[in-house]
Amino acid sequence: MLSTGHVVPNPRHLDTALRGLRRAQRTCSRRRGPDRRTHIDPSNRWRKATTRVTTLYTRIANQRRDGLHKLTTRLVAEHDVIVVKT
């Protein structure tokens, strides 16, 4: 919230991406992953599915970082003095 009373909404990129993320994680869980006890190597389909989940998490993190960067840049451009109250 700004001192002007303007409330900056939280970018909810995770909420919108959860559907695709859930689907990718379900796909990953149905694949045969690595097993340390029996020393079974993971299947190539598990590796691809894990890569997809990792890509989605990275995309969400990048979107959040971009939103914060745009907000801070806008605040610096619009205001002369910025004070953080703890």
PDB file of N, CA, C and O in Angstrom:
ATOM      1  N   MET A   1       0.846  -1.167   0.000  1.00  0.00           N
ATOM      2  CA  MET A   1       0.000   0.000   0.000  1.00  0.00           C
ATOM      3  C   MET A   1       0.899   1.239   0.000  1.00  0.00           C
ATOM      4  O   MET A   1       1.896   1.307   0.718  1.00  0.00           O
ATOM      5  N   LEU A   2       0.520   2.200  -0.813  1.00  0.00           N
ATOM      6  CA  LEU A   2       1.289   3.430  -0.895  1.00  0.00           C
ATOM      7  C   LEU A   2       0.707   4.471   0.047  1.00  0.00           C
ATOM      8  O   LEU A   2      -0.411   4.321   0.539  1.00  0.00           O
ATOM      9  N   SER A   3       1.475   5.532   0.296  1.00  0.00           N
ATOM     10  CA  SER A   3       1.002   6.592   1.185  1.00  0.00           C
ATOM     11  C   SER A   3      -0.175   7.354   0.578  1.00  0.00           C
ATOM     12  O   SER A   3      -0.906   8.034   1.297  1.00  0.00           O
ATOM     13  N   THR A   4      -0.362   7.247  -0.724  1.00  0.00           N
ATOM     14  CA  THR A   4      -1.487   7.902  -1.388  1.00  0.00           C
ATOM     15  C   THR A   4      -2.783   7.124  -1.200  1.00  0.00           C
ATOM     16  O   THR A   4      -3.851   7.583  -1.608  1.00  0.00           O
ATOM     17  N   GLY A   5      -2.694   5.957  -0.589  1.00  0.00           N
ATOM     18  CA  GLY A   5      -3.864   5.120  -0.384  1.00  0.00           C
ATOM     19  C   GLY A   5      -4.077   4.098  -1.492  1.00  0.00           C
ATOM     20  O   GLY A   5      -5.003   3.289  -1.433  1.00  0.00           O
ATOM     21  N   HIS A   6      -3.226   4.138  -2.488  1.00  0.00           N
ATOM     22  CA  HIS A   6      -3.332   3.201  -3.607  1.00  0.00           C
ATOM     23  C   HIS A   6      -2.803   1.830  -3.174  1.00  0.00           C
ATOM     24  O   HIS A   6      -1.687   1.717  -2.665  1.00  0.00           O
ATOM     25  N   VAL A   7      -3.611   0.802  -3.380  1.00  0.00           N
ATOM     26  CA  VAL A   7      -3.211  -0.561  -3.044  1.00  0.00           C
ATOM     27  C   VAL A   7      -2.694  -1.230  -4.308  1.00  0.00           C
ATOM     28  O   VAL A   7      -3.398  -1.302  -5.315  1.00  0.00           O
ATOM     29  N   VAL A   8      -1.471  -1.713  -4.250  1.00  0.00           N
ATOM     30  CA  VAL A   8      -0.865  -2.403  -5.390  1.00  0.00           C
ATOM     31  C   VAL A   8      -1.225  -3.878  -5.282  1.00  0.00           C
ATOM     32  O   VAL A   8      -0.847  -4.533  -4.310  1.00  0.00           O
ATOM     33  N   PRO A   9      -1.954  -4.415  -6.266  1.00  0.00           N
ATOM     34  CA  PRO A   9      -2.328  -5.824  -6.169  1.00  0.00           C
ATOM     35  C   PRO A   9      -1.123  -6.738  -6.335  1.00  0.00           C
ATOM     36  O   PRO A   9      -0.170  -6.421  -7.046  1.00  0.00           O
ATOM     37  N   ASN A  10      -1.191  -7.874  -5.663  1.00  0.00           N
ATOM     38  CA  ASN A  10      -0.131  -8.863  -5.744  1.00  0.00           C
ATOM     39  C   ASN A  10      -0.292  -9.651  -7.040  1.00  0.00           C
ATOM     40  O   ASN A  10      -1.360 -10.213  -7.282  1.00  0.00           O
ATOM     41  N   PRO A  11       0.749  -9.705  -7.884  1.00  0.00           N
ATOM     42  CA  PRO A  11       0.622 -10.509  -9.110  1.00  0.00           C
ATOM     43  C   PRO A  11       0.567 -11.987  -8.766  1.00  0.00           C
ATOM     44  O   PRO A  11       1.514 -12.534  -8.201  1.00  0.00           O
ATOM     45  N   ARG A  12      -0.505 -12.611  -9.095  1.00  0.00           N
ATOM     46  CA  ARG A  12      -0.729 -14.009  -8.725  1.00  0.00           C
ATOM     47  C   ARG A  12      -0.433 -14.938  -9.902  1.00  0.00           C
ATOM     48  O   ARG A  12      -1.318 -15.617 -10.422  1.00  0.00           O
ATOM     49  N   HIS A  13       0.822 -14.948 -10.298  1.00  0.00           N
ATOM     50  CA  HIS A  13       1.192 -15.784 -11.438  1.00  0.00           C
ATOM     51  C   HIS A  13       1.108 -17.265 -11.106  1.00  0.00           C
ATOM     52  O   HIS A  13       0.825 -18.082 -11.983  1.00  0.00           O
ATOM     53  N   LEU A  14       1.348 -17.618  -9.859  1.00  0.00           N
ATOM     54  CA  LEU A  14       1.274 -19.025  -9.479  1.00  0.00           C
ATOM     55  C   LEU A  14      -0.162 -19.532  -9.580  1.00  0.00           C
ATOM     56  O   LEU A  14      -0.397 -20.660 -10.013  1.00  0.00           O
ATOM     57  N   ASP A  15      -1.134 -18.687  -9.174  1.00  0.00           N
ATOM     58  CA  ASP A  15      -2.531 -19.105  -9.223  1.00  0.00           C
ATOM     59  C   ASP A  15      -2.977 -19.414 -10.645  1.00  0.00           C
ATOM     60  O   ASP A  15      -3.687 -20.391 -10.883  1.00  0.00           O
ATOM     61  N   THR A  16      -2.556 -18.574 -11.588  1.00  0.00           N
ATOM     62  CA  THR A  16      -2.976 -18.809 -12.972  1.00  0.00           C
ATOM     63  C   THR A  16      -2.225 -19.975 -13.608  1.00  0.00           C
ATOM     64  O   THR A  16      -2.744 -20.630 -14.511  1.00  0.00           O
ATOM     65  N   ALA A  17      -1.011 -20.233 -13.142  1.00  0.00           N
ATOM     66  CA  ALA A  17      -0.212 -21.308 -13.733  1.00  0.00           C
ATOM     67  C   ALA A  17      -0.412 -22.647 -13.032  1.00  0.00           C
ATOM     68  O   ALA A  17       0.150 -23.657 -13.454  1.00  0.00           O
ATOM     69  N   LEU A  18      -1.211 -22.663 -11.962  1.00  0.00           N
ATOM     70  CA  LEU A  18      -1.355 -23.903 -11.193  1.00  0.00           C
ATOM     71  C   LEU A  18      -1.982 -25.040 -11.993  1.00  0.00           C
ATOM     72  O   LEU A  18      -1.639 -26.203 -11.780  1.00  0.00           O
ATOM     73  N   ARG A  19      -2.889 -24.724 -12.905  1.00  0.00           N
ATOM     74  CA  ARG A  19      -3.531 -25.787 -13.680  1.00  0.00           C
ATOM     75  C   ARG A  19      -2.507 -26.556 -14.509  1.00  0.00           C
ATOM     76  O   ARG A  19      -2.477 -27.787 -14.492  1.00  0.00           O
ATOM     77  N   GLY A  20      -1.675 -25.821 -15.230  1.00  0.00           N
ATOM     78  CA  GLY A  20      -0.636 -26.475 -16.028  1.00  0.00           C
ATOM     79  C   GLY A  20       0.407 -27.146 -15.168  1.00  0.00           C
ATOM     80  O   GLY A  20       0.937 -28.198 -15.525  1.00  0.00           O
ATOM     81  N   LEU A  21       0.703 -26.535 -14.031  1.00  0.00           N
ATOM     82  CA  LEU A  21       1.692 -27.106 -13.117  1.00  0.00           C
ATOM     83  C   LEU A  21       1.188 -28.414 -12.516  1.00  0.00           C
ATOM     84  O   LEU A  21       1.938 -29.385 -12.421  1.00  0.00           O
ATOM     85  N   ARG A  22      -0.081 -28.441 -12.109  1.00  0.00           N
ATOM     86  CA  ARG A  22      -0.663 -29.680 -11.569  1.00  0.00           C
ATOM     87  C   ARG A  22      -0.624 -30.791 -12.607  1.00  0.00           C
ATOM     88  O   ARG A  22      -0.282 -31.932 -12.297  1.00  0.00           O
ATOM     89  N   ARG A  23      -0.976 -30.451 -13.832  1.00  0.00           N
ATOM     90  CA  ARG A  23      -0.981 -31.457 -14.901  1.00  0.00           C
ATOM     91  C   ARG A  23       0.421 -32.004 -15.136  1.00  0.00           C
ATOM     92  O   ARG A  23       0.601 -33.211 -15.300  1.00  0.00           O
ATOM     93  N   ALA A  24       1.407 -31.126 -15.151  1.00  0.00           N
ATOM     94  CA  ALA A  24       2.792 -31.558 -15.389  1.00  0.00           C
ATOM     95  C   ALA A  24       3.299 -32.421 -14.238  1.00  0.00           C
ATOM     96  O   ALA A  24       4.022 -33.391 -14.464  1.00  0.00           O
ATOM     97  N   GLN A  25       2.928 -32.076 -13.008  1.00  0.00           N
ATOM     98  CA  GLN A  25       3.376 -32.867 -11.865  1.00  0.00           C
ATOM     99  C   GLN A  25       2.696 -34.234 -11.830  1.00  0.00           C
ATOM    100  O   GLN A  25       3.319 -35.224 -11.445  1.00  0.00           O
ATOM    101  N   ARG A  26       1.425 -34.299 -12.230  1.00  0.00           N
ATOM    102  CA  ARG A  26       0.752 -35.607 -12.303  1.00  0.00           C
ATOM    103  C   ARG A  26       1.426 -36.483 -13.343  1.00  0.00           C
ATOM    104  O   ARG A  26       1.640 -37.675 -13.121  1.00  0.00           O
ATOM    105  N   THR A  27       1.761 -35.883 -14.484  1.00  0.00           N
ATOM    106  CA  THR A  27       2.451 -36.638 -15.526  1.00  0.00           C
ATOM    107  C   THR A  27       3.787 -37.148 -15.014  1.00  0.00           C
ATOM    108  O   THR A  27       4.167 -38.288 -15.281  1.00  0.00           O
ATOM    109  N   CYS A  28       4.491 -36.312 -14.285  1.00  0.00           N
ATOM    110  CA  CYS A  28       5.799 -36.692 -13.740  1.00  0.00           C
ATOM    111  C   CYS A  28       5.664 -37.831 -12.728  1.00  0.00           C
ATOM    112  O   CYS A  28       6.506 -38.727 -12.682  1.00  0.00           O
ATOM    113  N   SER A  29       4.607 -37.794 -11.922  1.00  0.00           N
ATOM    114  CA  SER A  29       4.450 -38.824 -10.902  1.00  0.00           C
ATOM    115  C   SER A  29       4.080 -40.182 -11.498  1.00  0.00           C
ATOM    116  O   SER A  29       4.305 -41.218 -10.871  1.00  0.00           O
ATOM    117  N   ARG A  30       3.518 -40.181 -12.697  1.00  0.00           N
ATOM    118  CA  ARG A  30       3.176 -41.450 -13.340  1.00  0.00           C
ATOM    119  C   ARG A  30       4.376 -42.080 -14.047  1.00  0.00           C
ATOM    120  O   ARG A  30       4.305 -43.235 -14.467  1.00  0.00           O
ATOM    121  N   ARG A  31       5.445 -41.361 -14.180  1.00  0.00           N
ATOM    122  CA  ARG A  31       6.645 -41.887 -14.828  1.00  0.00           C
ATOM    123  C   ARG A  31       7.536 -42.585 -13.802  1.00  0.00           C
ATOM    124  O   ARG A  31       7.385 -42.397 -12.595  1.00  0.00           O
ATOM    125  N   ARG A  32       8.459 -43.387 -14.303  1.00  0.00           N
ATOM    126  CA  ARG A  32       9.348 -44.128 -13.414  1.00  0.00           C
ATOM    127  C   ARG A  32      10.590 -43.304 -13.128  1.00  0.00           C
ATOM    128  O   ARG A  32      11.442 -43.115 -13.997  1.00  0.00           O
ATOM    129  N   GLY A  33      10.680 -42.821 -11.906  1.00  0.00           N
ATOM    130  CA  GLY A  33      11.806 -41.984 -11.508  1.00  0.00           C
ATOM    131  C   GLY A  33      12.952 -42.807 -10.964  1.00  0.00           C
ATOM    132  O   GLY A  33      12.899 -44.037 -10.979  1.00  0.00           O
ATOM    133  N   PRO A  34      13.988 -42.141 -10.484  1.00  0.00           N
ATOM    134  CA  PRO A  34      15.142 -42.863  -9.951  1.00  0.00           C
ATOM    135  C   PRO A  34      14.804 -43.508  -8.609  1.00  0.00           C
ATOM    136  O   PRO A  34      14.009 -42.980  -7.831  1.00  0.00           O
ATOM    137  N   ASP A  35      15.417 -44.643  -8.359  1.00  0.00           N
ATOM    138  CA  ASP A  35      15.210 -45.358  -7.098  1.00  0.00           C
ATOM    139  C   ASP A  35      16.584 -45.644  -6.505  1.00  0.00           C
ATOM    140  O   ASP A  35      17.373 -46.401  -7.069  1.00  0.00           O
ATOM    141  N   ARG A  36      16.855 -45.030  -5.365  1.00  0.00           N
ATOM    142  CA  ARG A  36      18.175 -45.205  -4.747  1.00  0.00           C
ATOM    143  C   ARG A  36      18.339 -46.579  -4.113  1.00  0.00           C
ATOM    144  O   ARG A  36      19.451 -47.100  -4.035  1.00  0.00           O
ATOM    145  N   ARG A  37      17.243 -47.162  -3.663  1.00  0.00           N
ATOM    146  CA  ARG A  37      17.348 -48.450  -2.979  1.00  0.00           C
ATOM    147  C   ARG A  37      17.696 -49.563  -3.958  1.00  0.00           C
ATOM    148  O   ARG A  37      18.570 -50.386  -3.685  1.00  0.00           O
ATOM    149  N   THR A  38      17.003 -49.588  -5.110  1.00  0.00           N
ATOM    150  CA  THR A  38      17.242 -50.660  -6.081  1.00  0.00           C
ATOM    151  C   THR A  38      18.168 -50.219  -7.218  1.00  0.00           C
ATOM    152  O   THR A  38      18.461 -51.005  -8.119  1.00  0.00           O
ATOM    153  N   HIS A  39      18.630 -48.960  -7.179  1.00  0.00           N
ATOM    154  CA  HIS A  39      19.551 -48.418  -8.180  1.00  0.00           C
ATOM    155  C   HIS A  39      18.975 -48.473  -9.587  1.00  0.00           C
ATOM    156  O   HIS A  39      19.683 -48.782 -10.545  1.00  0.00           O
ATOM    157  N   ILE A  40      17.684 -48.171  -9.704  1.00  0.00           N
ATOM    158  CA  ILE A  40      17.049 -48.119 -11.020  1.00  0.00           C
ATOM    159  C   ILE A  40      17.207 -46.709 -11.573  1.00  0.00           C
ATOM    160  O   ILE A  40      16.927 -45.724 -10.890  1.00  0.00           O
ATOM    161  N   ASP A  41      17.659 -46.629 -12.818  1.00  0.00           N
ATOM    162  CA  ASP A  41      17.811 -45.330 -13.470  1.00  0.00           C
ATOM    163  C   ASP A  41      16.438 -44.789 -13.859  1.00  0.00           C
ATOM    164  O   ASP A  41      15.528 -45.568 -14.143  1.00  0.00           O
ATOM    165  N   PRO A  42      16.277 -43.462 -13.876  1.00  0.00           N
ATOM    166  CA  PRO A  42      14.990 -42.894 -14.291  1.00  0.00           C
ATOM    167  C   PRO A  42      14.787 -43.067 -15.798  1.00  0.00           C
ATOM    168  O   PRO A  42      15.742 -43.138 -16.571  1.00  0.00           O
ATOM    169  N   SER A  43      13.528 -43.131 -16.181  1.00  0.00           N
ATOM    170  CA  SER A  43      13.221 -43.262 -17.603  1.00  0.00           C
ATOM    171  C   SER A  43      13.392 -41.908 -18.286  1.00  0.00           C
ATOM    172  O   SER A  43      13.390 -40.862 -17.637  1.00  0.00           O
ATOM    173  N   ASN A  44      13.537 -41.950 -19.597  1.00  0.00           N
ATOM    174  CA  ASN A  44      13.671 -40.711 -20.358  1.00  0.00           C
ATOM    175  C   ASN A  44      12.387 -39.895 -20.295  1.00  0.00           C
ATOM    176  O   ASN A  44      12.442 -38.665 -20.311  1.00  0.00           O
ATOM    177  N   ARG A  45      11.242 -40.546 -20.224  1.00  0.00           N
ATOM    178  CA  ARG A  45       9.972 -39.820 -20.116  1.00  0.00           C
ATOM    179  C   ARG A  45       9.883 -39.097 -18.769  1.00  0.00           C
ATOM    180  O   ARG A  45       9.330 -38.000 -18.697  1.00  0.00           O
ATOM    181  N   TRP A  46      10.424 -39.702 -17.691  1.00  0.00           N
ATOM    182  CA  TRP A  46      10.445 -39.039 -16.386  1.00  0.00           C
ATOM    183  C   TRP A  46      11.342 -37.804 -16.449  1.00  0.00           C
ATOM    184  O   TRP A  46      11.003 -36.756 -15.900  1.00  0.00           O
ATOM    185  N   ARG A  47      12.473 -37.932 -17.112  1.00  0.00           N
ATOM    186  CA  ARG A  47      13.379 -36.785 -17.239  1.00  0.00           C
ATOM    187  C   ARG A  47      12.726 -35.641 -18.001  1.00  0.00           C
ATOM    188  O   ARG A  47      12.867 -34.480 -17.618  1.00  0.00           O
ATOM    189  N   LYS A  48      12.020 -35.957 -19.065  1.00  0.00           N
ATOM    190  CA  LYS A  48      11.333 -34.924 -19.839  1.00  0.00           C
ATOM    191  C   LYS A  48      10.224 -34.273 -19.024  1.00  0.00           C
ATOM    192  O   LYS A  48      10.050 -33.055 -19.066  1.00  0.00           O
ATOM    193  N   ALA A  49       9.475 -35.083 -18.281  1.00  0.00           N
ATOM    194  CA  ALA A  49       8.392 -34.547 -17.457  1.00  0.00           C
ATOM    195  C   ALA A  49       8.947 -33.672 -16.338  1.00  0.00           C
ATOM    196  O   ALA A  49       8.367 -32.633 -16.022  1.00  0.00           O
ATOM    197  N   THR A  50      10.056 -34.079 -15.739  1.00  0.00           N
ATOM    198  CA  THR A  50      10.685 -33.284 -14.685  1.00  0.00           C
ATOM    199  C   THR A  50      11.207 -31.967 -15.241  1.00  0.00           C
ATOM    200  O   THR A  50      11.124 -30.928 -14.586  1.00  0.00           O
ATOM    201  N   THR A  51      11.743 -32.020 -16.447  1.00  0.00           N
ATOM    202  CA  THR A  51      12.208 -30.798 -17.099  1.00  0.00           C
ATOM    203  C   THR A  51      11.045 -29.844 -17.337  1.00  0.00           C
ATOM    204  O   THR A  51      11.191 -28.631 -17.192  1.00  0.00           O
ATOM    205  N   ARG A  52       9.902 -30.390 -17.700  1.00  0.00           N
ATOM    206  CA  ARG A  52       8.713 -29.553 -17.928  1.00  0.00           C
ATOM    207  C   ARG A  52       8.269 -28.868 -16.626  1.00  0.00           C
ATOM    208  O   ARG A  52       7.948 -27.679 -16.632  1.00  0.00           O
ATOM    209  N   VAL A  53       8.251 -29.606 -15.519  1.00  0.00           N
ATOM    210  CA  VAL A  53       7.870 -29.030 -14.224  1.00  0.00           C
ATOM    211  C   VAL A  53       8.859 -27.933 -13.829  1.00  0.00           C
ATOM    212  O   VAL A  53       8.460 -26.859 -13.380  1.00  0.00           O
ATOM    213  N   THR A  54      10.149 -28.213 -14.000  1.00  0.00           N
ATOM    214  CA  THR A  54      11.174 -27.226 -13.670  1.00  0.00           C
ATOM    215  C   THR A  54      11.028 -25.969 -14.519  1.00  0.00           C
ATOM    216  O   THR A  54      11.201 -24.856 -14.021  1.00  0.00           O
ATOM    217  N   THR A  55      10.710 -26.145 -15.796  1.00  0.00           N
ATOM    218  CA  THR A  55      10.515 -25.005 -16.694  1.00  0.00           C
ATOM    219  C   THR A  55       9.340 -24.151 -16.249  1.00  0.00           C
ATOM    220  O   THR A  55       9.415 -22.923 -16.286  1.00  0.00           O
ATOM    221  N   LEU A  56       8.260 -24.788 -15.831  1.00  0.00           N
ATOM    222  CA  LEU A  56       7.096 -24.037 -15.376  1.00  0.00           C
ATOM    223  C   LEU A  56       7.406 -23.247 -14.107  1.00  0.00           C
ATOM    224  O   LEU A  56       7.011 -22.087 -13.987  1.00  0.00           O
ATOM    225  N   TYR A  57       8.113 -23.871 -13.158  1.00  0.00           N
ATOM    226  CA  TYR A  57       8.496 -23.158 -11.937  1.00  0.00           C
ATOM    227  C   TYR A  57       9.408 -21.968 -12.257  1.00  0.00           C
ATOM    228  O   TYR A  57       9.273 -20.900 -11.659  1.00  0.00           O
ATOM    229  N   THR A  58      10.331 -22.155 -13.194  1.00  0.00           N
ATOM    230  CA  THR A  58      11.232 -21.079 -13.586  1.00  0.00           C
ATOM    231  C   THR A  58      10.463 -19.940 -14.229  1.00  0.00           C
ATOM    232  O   THR A  58      10.749 -18.770 -13.975  1.00  0.00           O
ATOM    233  N   ARG A  59       9.495 -20.275 -15.055  1.00  0.00           N
ATOM    234  CA  ARG A  59       8.685 -19.248 -15.723  1.00  0.00           C
ATOM    235  C   ARG A  59       7.894 -18.437 -14.712  1.00  0.00           C
ATOM    236  O   ARG A  59       7.811 -17.214 -14.827  1.00  0.00           O
ATOM    237  N   ILE A  60       7.313 -19.105 -13.722  1.00  0.00           N
ATOM    238  CA  ILE A  60       6.548 -18.413 -12.682  1.00  0.00           C
ATOM    239  C   ILE A  60       7.467 -17.482 -11.893  1.00  0.00           C
ATOM    240  O   ILE A  60       7.098 -16.345 -11.600  1.00  0.00           O
ATOM    241  N   ALA A  61       8.659 -17.960 -11.551  1.00  0.00           N
ATOM    242  CA  ALA A  61       9.610 -17.134 -10.801  1.00  0.00           C
ATOM    243  C   ALA A  61      10.037 -15.915 -11.613  1.00  0.00           C
ATOM    244  O   ALA A  61      10.172 -14.821 -11.067  1.00  0.00           O
ATOM    245  N   ASN A  62      10.248 -16.100 -12.911  1.00  0.00           N
ATOM    246  CA  ASN A  62      10.631 -14.980 -13.765  1.00  0.00           C
ATOM    247  C   ASN A  62       9.502 -13.961 -13.876  1.00  0.00           C
ATOM    248  O   ASN A  62       9.758 -12.757 -13.896  1.00  0.00           O
ATOM    249  N   GLN A  63       8.252 -14.429 -13.948  1.00  0.00           N
ATOM    250  CA  GLN A  63       7.116 -13.520 -14.017  1.00  0.00           C
ATOM    251  C   GLN A  63       6.986 -12.710 -12.736  1.00  0.00           C
ATOM    252  O   GLN A  63       6.699 -11.514 -12.782  1.00  0.00           O
ATOM    253  N   ARG A  64       7.194 -13.348 -11.606  1.00  0.00           N
ATOM    254  CA  ARG A  64       7.127 -12.633 -10.332  1.00  0.00           C
ATOM    255  C   ARG A  64       8.245 -11.602 -10.233  1.00  0.00           C
ATOM    256  O   ARG A  64       8.012 -10.470  -9.808  1.00  0.00           O
ATOM    257  N   ARG A  65       9.431 -11.982 -10.615  1.00  0.00           N
ATOM    258  CA  ARG A  65      10.563 -11.063 -10.580  1.00  0.00           C
ATOM    259  C   ARG A  65      10.323  -9.870 -11.502  1.00  0.00           C
ATOM    260  O   ARG A  65      10.649  -8.737 -11.147  1.00  0.00           O
ATOM    261  N   ASP A  66       9.761 -10.116 -12.672  1.00  0.00           N
ATOM    262  CA  ASP A  66       9.467  -9.051 -13.621  1.00  0.00           C
ATOM    263  C   ASP A  66       8.423  -8.092 -13.058  1.00  0.00           C
ATOM    264  O   ASP A  66       8.545  -6.878 -13.221  1.00  0.00           O
ATOM    265  N   GLY A  67       7.401  -8.627 -12.400  1.00  0.00           N
ATOM    266  CA  GLY A  67       6.369  -7.777 -11.802  1.00  0.00           C
ATOM    267  C   GLY A  67       6.935  -6.883 -10.719  1.00  0.00           C
ATOM    268  O   GLY A  67       6.587  -5.704 -10.643  1.00  0.00           O
ATOM    269  N   LEU A  68       7.805  -7.428  -9.876  1.00  0.00           N
ATOM    270  CA  LEU A  68       8.440  -6.624  -8.832  1.00  0.00           C
ATOM    271  C   LEU A  68       9.344  -5.556  -9.428  1.00  0.00           C
ATOM    272  O   LEU A  68       9.381  -4.427  -8.940  1.00  0.00           O
ATOM    273  N   HIS A  69      10.064  -5.907 -10.469  1.00  0.00           N
ATOM    274  CA  HIS A  69      10.955  -4.951 -11.111  1.00  0.00           C
ATOM    275  C   HIS A  69      10.158  -3.798 -11.721  1.00  0.00           C
ATOM    276  O   HIS A  69      10.551  -2.638 -11.600  1.00  0.00           O
ATOM    277  N   LYS A  70       9.042  -4.116 -12.375  1.00  0.00           N
ATOM    278  CA  LYS A  70       8.215  -3.075 -12.984  1.00  0.00           C
ATOM    279  C   LYS A  70       7.597  -2.171 -11.923  1.00  0.00           C
ATOM    280  O   LYS A  70       7.497  -0.959 -12.116  1.00  0.00           O
ATOM    281  N   LEU A  71       7.180  -2.761 -10.801  1.00  0.00           N
ATOM    282  CA  LEU A  71       6.598  -1.964  -9.719  1.00  0.00           C
ATOM    283  C   LEU A  71       7.628  -1.009  -9.123  1.00  0.00           C
ATOM    284  O   LEU A  71       7.346   0.177  -8.955  1.00  0.00           O
ATOM    285  N   THR A  72       8.813  -1.513  -8.803  1.00  0.00           N
ATOM    286  CA  THR A  72       9.828  -0.659  -8.197  1.00  0.00           C
ATOM    287  C   THR A  72      10.295   0.422  -9.168  1.00  0.00           C
ATOM    288  O   THR A  72      10.557   1.552  -8.755  1.00  0.00           O
ATOM    289  N   THR A  73      10.401   0.092 -10.440  1.00  0.00           N
ATOM    290  CA  THR A  73      10.791   1.091 -11.435  1.00  0.00           C
ATOM    291  C   THR A  73       9.732   2.184 -11.536  1.00  0.00           C
ATOM    292  O   THR A  73      10.068   3.363 -11.646  1.00  0.00           O
ATOM    293  N   ARG A  74       8.471   1.806 -11.499  1.00  0.00           N
ATOM    294  CA  ARG A  74       7.387   2.789 -11.558  1.00  0.00           C
ATOM    295  C   ARG A  74       7.391   3.687 -10.327  1.00  0.00           C
ATOM    296  O   ARG A  74       7.203   4.899 -10.436  1.00  0.00           O
ATOM    297  N   LEU A  75       7.607   3.092  -9.156  1.00  0.00           N
ATOM    298  CA  LEU A  75       7.640   3.881  -7.926  1.00  0.00           C
ATOM    299  C   LEU A  75       8.784   4.895  -7.947  1.00  0.00           C
ATOM    300  O   LEU A  75       8.601   6.043  -7.541  1.00  0.00           O
ATOM    301  N   VAL A  76       9.941   4.485  -8.410  1.00  0.00           N
ATOM    302  CA  VAL A  76      11.086   5.382  -8.472  1.00  0.00           C
ATOM    303  C   VAL A  76      10.827   6.507  -9.472  1.00  0.00           C
ATOM    304  O   VAL A  76      11.218   7.649  -9.229  1.00  0.00           O
ATOM    305  N   ALA A  77      10.182   6.204 -10.580  1.00  0.00           N
ATOM    306  CA  ALA A  77       9.929   7.213 -11.600  1.00  0.00           C
ATOM    307  C   ALA A  77       8.869   8.224 -11.156  1.00  0.00           C
ATOM    308  O   ALA A  77       8.939   9.394 -11.534  1.00  0.00           O
ATOM    309  N   GLU A  78       7.884   7.783 -10.354  1.00  0.00           N
ATOM    310  CA  GLU A  78       6.766   8.655  -9.990  1.00  0.00           C
ATOM    311  C   GLU A  78       7.022   9.470  -8.722  1.00  0.00           C
ATOM    312  O   GLU A  78       6.459  10.555  -8.576  1.00  0.00           O
ATOM    313  N   HIS A  79       7.852   8.983  -7.806  1.00  0.00           N
ATOM    314  CA  HIS A  79       8.003   9.628  -6.507  1.00  0.00           C
ATOM    315  C   HIS A  79       9.431  10.118  -6.305  1.00  0.00           C
ATOM    316  O   HIS A  79      10.390   9.500  -6.767  1.00  0.00           O
ATOM    317  N   ASP A  80       9.550  11.247  -5.602  1.00  0.00           N
ATOM    318  CA  ASP A  80      10.861  11.814  -5.317  1.00  0.00           C
ATOM    319  C   ASP A  80      11.536  11.154  -4.119  1.00  0.00           C
ATOM    320  O   ASP A  80      12.738  10.888  -4.137  1.00  0.00           O
ATOM    321  N   VAL A  81      10.739  10.892  -3.068  1.00  0.00           N
ATOM    322  CA  VAL A  81      11.272  10.303  -1.847  1.00  0.00           C
ATOM    323  C   VAL A  81      10.547   9.007  -1.557  1.00  0.00           C
ATOM    324  O   VAL A  81       9.319   8.947  -1.622  1.00  0.00           O
ATOM    325  N   ILE A  82      11.306   7.965  -1.237  1.00  0.00           N
ATOM    326  CA  ILE A  82      10.719   6.674  -0.900  1.00  0.00           C
ATOM    327  C   ILE A  82      11.184   6.327   0.513  1.00  0.00           C
ATOM    328  O   ILE A  82      12.381   6.278   0.793  1.00  0.00           O
ATOM    329  N   VAL A  83      10.217   6.089   1.396  1.00  0.00           N
ATOM    330  CA  VAL A  83      10.523   5.751   2.787  1.00  0.00           C
ATOM    331  C   VAL A  83       9.886   4.413   3.097  1.00  0.00           C
ATOM    332  O   VAL A  83       8.717   4.190   2.782  1.00  0.00           O
ATOM    333  N   VAL A  84      10.645   3.521   3.712  1.00  0.00           N
ATOM    334  CA  VAL A  84      10.142   2.212   4.104  1.00  0.00           C
ATOM    335  C   VAL A  84       9.970   2.226   5.619  1.00  0.00           C
ATOM    336  O   VAL A  84      10.921   2.462   6.363  1.00  0.00           O
ATOM    337  N   LYS A  85       8.759   1.973   6.055  1.00  0.00           N
ATOM    338  CA  LYS A  85       8.465   1.963   7.488  1.00  0.00           C
ATOM    339  C   LYS A  85       8.385   0.518   7.958  1.00  0.00           C
ATOM    340  O   LYS A  85       7.673  -0.296   7.369  1.00  0.00           O
ATOM    341  N   THR A  86       9.115   0.204   9.015  1.00  0.00           N
ATOM    342  CA  THR A  86       9.099  -1.165   9.517  1.00  0.00           C
ATOM    343  C   THR A  86       8.322  -1.266  10.789  1.00  0.00           C
ATOM    344  O   THR A  86       8.203  -2.353  11.355  1.00  0.00           O
TER     345      THR A  86
END
